[in-house]
Amino acid sequence: MSCRRSVEVMFVNQRSLTVRPVGQSLCPACQDLGRCRSDWLSKKSAGQTFEIPMDEPTSVNAGDIVVLEIDEQALTSQMIKLYGLPLIGLVVPIMVGQSEGWSDVFQALAALVGLGLGWLFSRHWTRTFQIRINQ
């Protein structure tokens, strides 16, 4: 199963599309929850535009309504990568510090550094997110 969302193409560039979500009902994958599981185009972002990088040229033009499709397993994997690495970076230094007898200040600093590194790695690791565009 996959997660689908209709968007309006606002601007077409050689390397990206700028899109805006179009109000619609939930896809079959998200209907059981009553909301979009990914929150990648949720109601709180209504009116915002998003840039979608492209590897290949497309025949989409500004003003077209297209459907973005994301594989459910790929979406789950990306969410784990996006949120899991910073969480691990925050928790692991504290656990190591507790077991090694580090001072509280050193544990806090190590946790902040771990959180920052986890966030940087997660941003880099999630750049390969694939979105199919159905015209």
Buried (B, 14 or more C-beta within 10 A) or exposed (E): EBBBBBBBBBEBEEEEBBBBBBEEEBBEBBEEEEEBBBEBBEEEEEEEBBEBEBEEEBEBEEEBEBBBBBBBEBBEEBBEBBEEBBBBBBBBBBEBBEEEEBEEEEBBBBBEEBBEBBBEBBEEEBEEBEBEBEE
